[in-house]
Amino acid sequence: MPKSAPKALHLAEGERQQLQQLVNRHSTPQQIAIRASIILLADAGRNHQEIGRELGISRDMGSSEVMVISYFNQKSKLTA
């Protein structure tokens, strides 16, 4: 069972803006918009339960998305 608190994400302002544009754009597929919302909420410090409740998704779905993004976030820091 995943922990309630996701790993901290540290998005750059430009990344935040791009994700927010995806969420706001009516032509964005729903799955992409939900993933972008999950990332934005995790970046804002929300835990898995809060993310799931706010977006109407399962806690497991929210936590798995955040774990994938955290992995790539850490990997990009190592190669930079």
N, C-alpha and C positions, 0 to 999 in steps of 0.2 A: 504494500500500500504506500503511495507516495506521501511525502511529508507535506504539511499544509503550507509552509512558507517556501516560495520559489527562490532560486538563487537570484541574487540581485543582477538586474540588467542595467547596463550603462549605455543607453543610446545617445548618439550625437543629436544635436538639434535638427540637423538635416534629415536624419533617419526618422525621427519623430514626425517631422512634417510630411515626409513621404508616406509613412504609414497612415497618418491622419487623412491625407488626401485619398488613399485607397478606401478607407472607411467611409468617407463622405461622398465618394463618386458613386452615382446610381448605377453605372455600368459595371462596377466591380462584382465578380461572382461572389455569392454569399459566403462560400467556404473561405475565400481569400480575405474578405472583410472581417469574418470572425477571427481568423488567425491574426490579422493585423490588430484587432481589438484586444486579443489576448496578450499580445506582446506589449501594447501600449499600457494596459492595466498592470502587467507585471513590472514594467519599467517605473510605474507610478507607486510601486511598493505594495500592491494588493496581493493577498495570499490566494491559494488555489480555490478555496471555498468562496471567497468574495468574487473572484473572477467568474466562477461557474454560476453563482447566483445572479450576478449582474447581467451576464450574457445568456442565461437560460440554457447552459450546457452542463454536462457532467463535470465533476471535479477532476476526474481522470483525464478527460479530453483536454481541459485547460492545463493540467500539470504536464501532460506529455508534450504539448506544444512548447511550453516554457522550457522544458528540459532540452529539447532539440535546439531551440534558439540559444540557450545558455551554452551548450556545447560548441556551437559555431562561433559564438561571441568569444569564448575562451580561446578557441583554436586560432581565431584571427589575431588575437593579442599576442600569441606566441610567435606567429609568423611575421608580425609587424616589426 
